[in-house]
């Protein structure tokens, strides 16, 4: 995933005038997000931009590149005050964010792209009963420690909440996702977090949009058959 422009020779990674670029990155006026036309690793950045009510466009490149979903998510979260109120909170948020991203990667590498559907179901069972159940239990404890109010830190929406909620939504679109939902729903704190993010009026506005629904349909089709064509937005 990238924001701004991708160039084939990667000279964008060796700019000499980093001070000028730093000013642009510190005080951006608008964003253009380039990612595949599905949710997956593009979902959290799209949701942050929607929460911030920023001026942004989907899948159109610009002149400067910032790549990798995790880097972009943390950059945007810092821009829009979603990284906590101090250094300690920021690093807690980064930890929860990293945990969600790692589980996302594990699912992608061990389940999502297995071409045979029967084998994918079996791999999902292993993922569900092992890593996913453990992940929910660990995060349930942290969320309980914060009062089971639907947030990891205090009572304020942060990147950690958004990334976890988007991971859950992403996994529910996968083969066997309904069984993962049962595990989430048994965790009051995780269920509360999912609802807090979904019911935020800025998130609700984005998720009610035609663009979001198109991405949802495309994501479901893609992970049902990763080799099928995906529509343009």
C-alpha positions as CSV (number, residue, x, y, z in Angstrom):
1,X,0.0,0.0,0.0
2,X,1.3,3.5,-0.8
3,X,0.3,7.1,-0.4
4,X,1.5,9.4,-3.2
5,X,3.4,8.1,-6.3
6,X,5.3,4.9,-7.1
7,X,8.2,5.1,-9.5
8,X,9.8,1.9,-11.0
9,X,13.4,2.8,-10.2
10,X,12.7,3.5,-6.5
11,X,14.5,6.9,-6.7
12,X,11.8,8.2,-4.4
13,X,13.6,6.4,-1.6
14,X,16.7,8.5,-2.1
15,X,15.6,12.1,-2.2
16,X,18.3,14.6,-1.3
17,X,15.9,17.4,-0.1
18,X,14.5,15.5,2.8
19,X,13.8,18.8,4.7
20,X,11.3,20.0,2.1
21,X,9.7,16.6,2.0
22,X,9.4,16.6,5.8
23,X,7.4,19.8,5.7
24,X,5.0,18.2,3.2
25,X,4.6,15.1,5.4
26,X,4.2,17.1,8.5
27,X,1.4,19.4,7.2
28,X,-0.3,17.6,4.3
29,X,-3.4,19.2,2.8
30,X,-4.8,16.1,1.1
31,X,-4.1,12.4,0.6
32,X,-4.4,9.8,-2.2
33,X,-4.3,6.2,-1.2
34,X,-3.1,3.5,-3.6
35,X,-4.0,0.0,-2.7
36,X,-5.7,-3.1,-4.2
37,X,-9.5,-2.7,-4.6
38,X,-10.2,-4.7,-1.5
39,X,-10.3,-4.0,2.3
40,X,-7.4,-6.0,3.7
41,X,-4.3,-3.9,4.5
42,X,-6.0,-0.8,3.0
43,X,-8.9,-0.8,5.4
44,X,-7.3,0.8,8.5
45,X,-5.8,3.8,6.6
46,X,-9.1,4.4,4.8
47,X,-10.9,4.4,8.1
48,X,-8.4,6.8,9.7
49,X,-8.8,9.2,6.8
50,X,-12.6,8.9,7.1
51,X,-12.5,9.5,10.9
52,X,-10.3,12.5,10.4
53,X,-12.7,13.8,7.7
54,X,-9.6,14.4,5.6
55,X,-9.6,15.3,1.9
56,X,-8.6,12.0,0.3
57,X,-9.0,9.8,-2.8
58,X,-8.7,6.1,-3.4
59,X,-6.2,4.4,-5.7
60,X,-4.7,7.5,-7.3
61,X,-1.0,8.1,-7.0
62,X,0.8,11.4,-6.1
63,X,4.3,12.7,-6.3
64,X,5.9,11.4,-3.1
65,X,5.8,7.8,-1.8
66,X,5.2,6.4,1.6
67,X,4.9,2.6,1.4
68,X,3.9,-0.4,3.7
69,X,0.6,-0.5,5.5
70,X,1.9,-0.4,9.0
71,X,4.1,2.7,8.4
72,X,1.2,4.5,6.6
73,X,-1.3,3.6,9.4
74,X,1.0,5.0,12.1
75,X,1.8,8.1,10.1
76,X,-1.9,8.9,9.6
77,X,-2.7,8.1,13.2
78,X,-0.1,10.5,14.4
79,X,-1.4,13.2,12.0
80,X,-4.9,12.9,13.3
81,X,-4.3,12.4,17.1
82,X,-5.0,8.7,17.2
83,X,-1.7,7.7,18.9
84,X,-2.5,8.4,22.6
85,X,-1.5,11.4,24.7
86,X,2.0,10.5,25.8
87,X,5.0,8.3,24.9
88,X,3.9,5.4,27.0
89,X,0.4,5.3,25.4
90,X,1.9,5.6,22.0
91,X,4.1,2.6,22.5
92,X,1.2,0.6,23.9
93,X,-0.8,1.4,20.9
94,X,2.1,0.4,18.6
95,X,2.2,-3.0,20.5
96,X,-1.5,-3.7,20.0
97,X,-1.2,-2.5,16.4
98,X,1.7,-4.9,15.8
99,X,-0.2,-7.8,17.4
100,X,-3.1,-7.3,15.0
101,X,-0.9,-6.9,12.0
102,X,1.1,-10.1,12.9
103,X,-2.1,-12.1,13.2
104,X,-3.3,-10.7,9.8
105,X,0.0,-11.8,8.2
106,X,-0.2,-15.2,9.9
107,X,-3.7,-15.8,8.4
108,X,-2.6,-14.6,5.0
109,X,0.4,-16.9,4.9
110,X,-1.2,-20.0,6.4
111,X,-4.8,-19.9,5.4
112,X,-6.0,-17.2,2.9
113,X,-4.1,-18.2,-0.2
114,X,-4.5,-22.0,-0.1
115,X,-6.1,-22.7,-3.5
116,X,-7.9,-25.9,-2.4
117,X,-11.1,-25.0,-0.5
118,X,-11.1,-28.2,1.6
119,X,-7.5,-27.6,2.6
120,X,-8.3,-24.0,3.4
121,X,-11.1,-25.0,5.7
122,X,-8.7,-27.3,7.6
123,X,-6.1,-24.6,7.8
124,X,-8.7,-22.2,9.1
125,X,-9.7,-24.7,11.8
126,X,-6.1,-24.8,13.0
127,X,-5.9,-21.0,12.9
128,X,-9.2,-20.6,14.7
129,X,-8.5,-23.0,17.6
130,X,-4.9,-21.9,18.0
131,X,-3.6,-18.5,17.1
132,X,-6.9,-16.7,16.8
133,X,-8.4,-18.0,20.1
134,X,-5.1,-17.1,21.9
135,X,-5.0,-13.6,20.4
136,X,-8.6,-12.9,21.5
137,X,-7.9,-14.1,25.0
138,X,-4.7,-11.9,25.3
139,X,-6.5,-8.8,23.9
140,X,-9.5,-9.5,26.1
141,X,-7.3,-9.2,29.2
142,X,-5.9,-5.8,28.1
143,X,-9.3,-4.5,27.2
144,X,-10.7,-5.6,30.6
145,X,-7.8,-3.9,32.3
146,X,-9.0,-0.7,30.7
147,X,-12.5,-1.2,31.9
148,X,-14.0,-3.1,29.0
149,X,-15.2,0.1,27.5
150,X,-14.3,-0.8,23.9
151,X,-10.9,0.9,23.9
152,X,-7.3,-0.1,24.7
153,X,-6.3,3.3,26.1
154,X,-8.6,5.4,28.3
155,X,-11.9,6.2,26.6
156,X,-10.5,7.6,23.4
157,X,-10.5,6.0,19.9
158,X,-6.9,5.2,18.8
159,X,-5.1,3.4,16.1
160,X,-5.1,0.2,18.2
161,X,-8.9,0.1,18.3
162,X,-9.2,0.8,14.6
163,X,-6.6,-1.8,13.5
164,X,-8.1,-4.6,15.7
165,X,-11.7,-3.8,14.5
166,X,-10.6,-3.9,10.9
167,X,-8.7,-7.1,11.4
168,X,-11.9,-8.7,12.8
169,X,-14.0,-7.4,9.9
170,X,-11.4,-8.7,7.4
171,X,-11.3,-12.1,8.9
172,X,-15.1,-12.4,8.9
173,X,-15.0,-12.2,5.1
174,X,-12.8,-15.2,4.9
175,X,-13.6,-18.9,4.6
176,X,-15.0,-20.0,8.0
177,X,-15.3,-16.4,9.2
178,X,-18.6,-17.1,10.9
179,X,-16.8,-19.4,13.3
180,X,-14.3,-16.7,14.2
181,X,-17.3,-14.4,14.9
182,X,-18.5,-16.8,17.5
183,X,-15.2,-16.5,19.3
184,X,-15.2,-12.7,19.1
185,X,-18.8,-12.6,20.4
186,X,-17.9,-14.7,23.5
187,X,-15.5,-12.0,24.5
188,X,-17.5,-9.0,25.8
189,X,-14.6,-6.6,25.6
190,X,-13.6,-7.5,22.1
191,X,-17.3,-7.4,21.0
192,X,-17.6,-4.0,22.6
193,X,-14.5,-2.7,20.8
194,X,-15.8,-3.8,17.5
195,X,-19.1,-2.0,18.1
196,X,-17.4,1.2,19.4
197,X,-15.5,1.5,16.2
198,X,-18.4,0.6,14.0
199,X,-20.8,3.0,15.7
200,X,-18.5,6.0,15.5
201,X,-20.5,8.3,13.3
202,X,-17.5,9.0,11.1
203,X,-16.8,5.3,10.6
204,X,-20.4,4.6,10.1
205,X,-20.6,7.2,7.3
206,X,-17.6,5.6,5.5
207,X,-18.9,2.1,5.9
208,X,-22.3,3.1,4.6
209,X,-20.7,4.6,1.4
210,X,-20.9,3.0,-2.0
211,X,-17.1,2.8,-2.1
212,X,-16.9,0.8,1.1
213,X,-19.6,-1.6,0.0
214,X,-17.8,-2.1,-3.3
215,X,-14.6,-2.9,-1.4
216,X,-16.5,-5.4,0.8
217,X,-18.0,-7.2,-2.2
218,X,-14.6,-7.3,-3.9
219,X,-12.9,-8.6,-0.7
220,X,-15.3,-11.4,-0.3
221,X,-14.9,-12.5,-3.9
222,X,-11.2,-12.1,-3.8
223,X,-10.6,-14.4,-0.8
224,X,-13.2,-16.9,-2.1
225,X,-11.0,-17.0,-5.3
226,X,-7.8,-15.0,-5.1
227,X,-7.2,-15.4,-8.8
228,X,-10.5,-13.9,-9.9
229,X,-10.5,-10.3,-11.3
230,X,-11.4,-7.5,-8.9
231,X,-13.4,-4.5,-10.0
232,X,-12.1,-1.0,-10.4
233,X,-13.3,1.6,-8.0
